[in-house]
Amino acid sequence: MTSPIVVLVGPPGSGKSTVGRALAERLDVAFRDTDADVEAVAGKPIPEIFIDEGEPHFRELEVRAVRAAAAEHDGVLALGGGAVLAEATRELLRELPVVFLEVPLGDAVKRTGLDAPRPLLAVNPRARWRELMEARRPLYLDVATVVVDTAGRTPEQVADAVLEALELKTPHD
């Protein structure tokens, strides 16, 4: 059975996509993002899914996207920030090498500006981000094989820390 080498989880602004691409390049494997998979299936951006069909519909699409990616993808996989909310997803993730990219609010603000089209952060983004983290941090920790702190680090430094934490060798090692 195929499964990802690394699965990245964390809140908006933690660097899942950027670090994921850097990791995939270093490991000489493909990168996949379940948010992009959801958008491809829905035929529209995530904010429009939230507006048109609501969050429950988006979460249903997300669970399916994670299940498919976990079964089909053998590279680096980045999940949407809320993917860990579904118990079925958490069960699946407990069997995989999952890295929780932890990020302090200040770094998340710098990285995302918290003004990007993120539907759950639309009103009072800083307070909402804190609320999301309060609810989701225990879930990230529940599925994480390792936790990598991204505070003050470049994506390359975070990628190095992930490789080291999971003891992964690159083709050039």
FIPAGU-842475 format. One record per residue (C-alpha): x, y, z. Coordinates in Angstrom, 2 decimals. Example, Ala and Ser with C-alpha at 12.3 -4.5 7.8 and 13.67 -1.06 7.14 Angstrom:
2
{bamar {12.30, -4.50, 7.80}}
{bamar {13.67, -1.06, 7.14}}
***
This chain:
173
{bamar {0.00, 0.00, 0.00}}
{bamar {1.16, 3.51, -0.83}}
{bamar {1.33, 6.16, 1.86}}
{bamar {2.95, 9.57, 2.29}}
{bamar {6.56, 9.88, 3.51}}
{bamar {5.55, 12.96, 5.53}}
{bamar {2.19, 14.53, 6.37}}
{bamar {2.25, 18.17, 7.49}}
{bamar {-0.45, 19.57, 9.79}}
{bamar {-0.79, 22.93, 11.49}}
{bamar {-2.71, 26.19, 11.53}}
{bamar {-2.88, 28.82, 8.80}}
{bamar {0.52, 30.46, 8.45}}
{bamar {2.53, 27.52, 9.78}}
{bamar {4.12, 26.94, 6.38}}
{bamar {2.60, 23.60, 5.41}}
{bamar {2.59, 24.30, 1.67}}
{bamar {5.89, 26.17, 1.50}}
{bamar {7.75, 23.72, 3.75}}
{bamar {6.03, 20.80, 2.01}}
{bamar {7.33, 21.89, -1.39}}
{bamar {10.84, 22.34, 0.02}}
{bamar {10.72, 18.89, 1.62}}
{bamar {9.43, 17.25, -1.55}}
{bamar {12.23, 18.83, -3.55}}
{bamar {14.89, 17.65, -1.09}}
{bamar {13.45, 14.14, -0.93}}
{bamar {12.94, 14.05, -4.71}}
{bamar {9.26, 13.12, -4.35}}
{bamar {5.96, 14.74, -5.30}}
{bamar {4.14, 17.31, -3.18}}
{bamar {0.37, 17.23, -2.70}}
{bamar {-1.93, 19.63, -0.85}}
{bamar {-5.41, 18.43, 0.13}}
{bamar {-6.77, 22.00, -0.05}}
{bamar {-5.84, 22.02, -3.76}}
{bamar {-7.49, 18.60, -4.13}}
{bamar {-10.71, 19.91, -2.57}}
{bamar {-10.68, 22.94, -4.87}}
{bamar {-10.14, 20.71, -7.91}}
{bamar {-13.08, 18.45, -6.99}}
{bamar {-15.38, 21.37, -6.17}}
{bamar {-14.27, 23.42, -9.16}}
{bamar {-13.92, 26.55, -7.04}}
{bamar {-11.75, 28.11, -4.33}}
{bamar {-12.29, 27.13, -0.70}}
{bamar {-13.76, 30.51, 0.34}}
{bamar {-16.47, 30.05, -2.32}}
{bamar {-17.22, 26.53, -1.05}}
{bamar {-17.74, 27.99, 2.44}}
{bamar {-20.03, 30.73, 1.07}}
{bamar {-21.99, 28.60, -1.40}}
{bamar {-22.33, 25.25, 0.41}}
{bamar {-21.16, 25.95, 3.97}}
{bamar {-18.42, 24.60, 6.21}}
{bamar {-19.99, 21.13, 6.77}}
{bamar {-19.92, 20.45, 3.01}}
{bamar {-16.31, 21.66, 2.81}}
{bamar {-15.33, 19.39, 5.74}}
{bamar {-16.95, 16.41, 4.00}}
{bamar {-14.94, 17.12, 0.83}}
{bamar {-11.83, 17.53, 2.98}}
{bamar {-12.25, 14.13, 4.70}}
{bamar {-12.57, 12.47, 1.29}}
{bamar {-9.53, 14.35, -0.06}}
{bamar {-7.36, 13.31, 2.91}}
{bamar {-8.48, 9.67, 2.65}}
{bamar {-7.69, 9.58, -1.08}}
{bamar {-4.34, 11.34, -0.73}}
{bamar {-3.25, 9.10, 2.16}}
{bamar {-4.03, 6.02, 0.04}}
{bamar {-2.61, 7.24, -3.29}}
{bamar {0.26, 9.60, -2.53}}
{bamar {3.78, 8.48, -1.62}}
{bamar {5.43, 11.88, -1.31}}
{bamar {4.96, 14.88, 0.97}}
{bamar {1.36, 15.70, 1.88}}
{bamar {0.08, 18.97, 3.36}}
{bamar {-3.36, 19.05, 4.97}}
{bamar {-5.68, 21.98, 5.44}}
{bamar {-5.54, 23.55, 8.88}}
{bamar {-8.88, 22.08, 9.97}}
{bamar {-8.47, 18.58, 8.54}}
{bamar {-7.73, 17.23, 12.04}}
{bamar {-11.24, 18.15, 13.19}}
{bamar {-12.66, 14.92, 11.72}}
{bamar {-12.22, 11.84, 13.89}}
{bamar {-11.93, 9.64, 10.77}}
{bamar {-9.01, 11.77, 9.59}}
{bamar {-7.31, 11.65, 12.99}}
{bamar {-7.60, 7.84, 13.05}}
{bamar {-6.01, 7.66, 9.60}}
{bamar {-3.22, 10.08, 10.56}}
{bamar {-2.24, 8.09, 13.66}}
{bamar {-0.82, 5.46, 11.27}}
{bamar {1.30, 7.95, 9.30}}
{bamar {4.45, 10.06, 9.90}}
{bamar {2.78, 13.34, 10.84}}
{bamar {4.62, 16.58, 11.58}}
{bamar {2.80, 19.33, 13.46}}
{bamar {4.28, 22.65, 12.34}}
{bamar {3.80, 24.82, 15.39}}
{bamar {3.77, 28.58, 14.81}}
{bamar {3.29, 31.50, 17.18}}
{bamar {0.59, 34.04, 16.27}}
{bamar {3.16, 36.75, 15.46}}
{bamar {4.85, 34.58, 12.83}}
{bamar {1.51, 33.45, 11.40}}
{bamar {0.47, 37.10, 11.01}}
{bamar {3.72, 37.94, 9.21}}
{bamar {3.42, 34.94, 6.90}}
{bamar {-0.24, 35.25, 5.98}}
{bamar {-1.03, 38.81, 6.89}}
{bamar {-4.17, 37.09, 8.19}}
{bamar {-5.95, 38.93, 5.42}}
{bamar {-5.71, 36.27, 2.76}}
{bamar {-8.99, 34.66, 1.72}}
{bamar {-9.26, 32.33, 4.72}}
{bamar {-12.95, 31.94, 5.51}}
{bamar {-12.56, 31.04, 9.18}}
{bamar {-10.36, 34.06, 9.84}}
{bamar {-12.52, 36.67, 8.09}}
{bamar {-13.74, 38.51, 11.21}}
{bamar {-11.19, 39.61, 13.86}}
{bamar {-8.46, 37.35, 12.45}}
{bamar {-6.06, 37.46, 15.42}}
{bamar {-8.70, 36.53, 18.00}}
{bamar {-10.18, 33.90, 15.68}}
{bamar {-6.72, 32.40, 15.03}}
{bamar {-6.17, 32.10, 18.80}}
{bamar {-9.58, 30.41, 19.20}}
{bamar {-8.82, 27.99, 16.37}}
{bamar {-5.47, 27.11, 17.92}}
{bamar {-7.01, 26.61, 21.34}}
{bamar {-9.45, 24.11, 19.84}}
{bamar {-7.09, 22.47, 17.34}}
{bamar {-3.72, 22.31, 19.12}}
{bamar {-4.71, 19.20, 21.16}}
{bamar {-5.85, 17.56, 17.90}}
{bamar {-2.59, 18.41, 16.12}}
{bamar {-0.66, 16.98, 19.07}}
{bamar {-2.87, 13.87, 19.09}}
{bamar {-1.89, 12.92, 15.53}}
{bamar {1.68, 14.24, 15.50}}
{bamar {4.62, 11.88, 15.33}}
{bamar {6.83, 14.93, 15.93}}
{bamar {6.35, 18.65, 16.56}}
{bamar {8.56, 21.16, 14.76}}
{bamar {8.59, 24.74, 16.01}}
{bamar {8.67, 27.15, 13.06}}
{bamar {9.20, 30.31, 15.14}}
{bamar {11.72, 32.61, 13.47}}
{bamar {12.82, 29.93, 11.02}}
{bamar {12.94, 30.07, 7.24}}
{bamar {11.06, 27.39, 5.28}}
{bamar {14.43, 25.78, 4.49}}
{bamar {15.34, 25.64, 8.18}}
{bamar {11.96, 24.12, 9.01}}
{bamar {12.41, 21.55, 6.23}}
{bamar {15.81, 20.65, 7.72}}
{bamar {14.23, 20.27, 11.16}}
{bamar {11.51, 17.98, 9.75}}
{bamar {14.07, 15.79, 7.98}}
{bamar {16.10, 15.56, 11.18}}
{bamar {13.09, 14.90, 13.42}}
{bamar {11.84, 12.06, 11.23}}
{bamar {15.38, 10.85, 10.47}}
{bamar {14.71, 11.02, 6.73}}
{bamar {17.56, 10.82, 4.27}}
{bamar {17.59, 12.85, 1.08}}
{bamar {18.82, 11.26, -2.18}}
{bamar {21.97, 13.39, -1.80}}
{bamar {22.87, 12.11, 1.69}}
***
